[in-house]
Amino acid sequence: MNGAYVAAGALALVGAAIHGGVGEATVVRKLDADALPRTLWGGPRTTLLYIRAIVFVKPVSERPVAVCLRPFGLSFRNSDLSKS
């Protein structure tokens, strides 16, 4: 067992949960759409939509990495790589 990979997977899951939940609650909800700049594709509401999309997509992309790190860390249990 490689504890570093297992710990990295656990930390990635915790980080994804914190980034998604806390980011939405503390940052995105407090943004005033009228104070945001215009973009090439729309006004301030479009900018707010982009920010919400990033806050949503980043944790979603972190979860598969976290889920994959755990079995990878456990796969070194009986291999020669775990001795190095």
Buried (B, 14 or more C-beta within 10 A) or exposed (E): EBEEBBEBBBEBBEBBBEBBEEBBEEEBEEBEEEEBEEEEEEEBEBBBBBBBEEBBEBBEEBBEEBEEBBEEBBBBEEEEEEEE
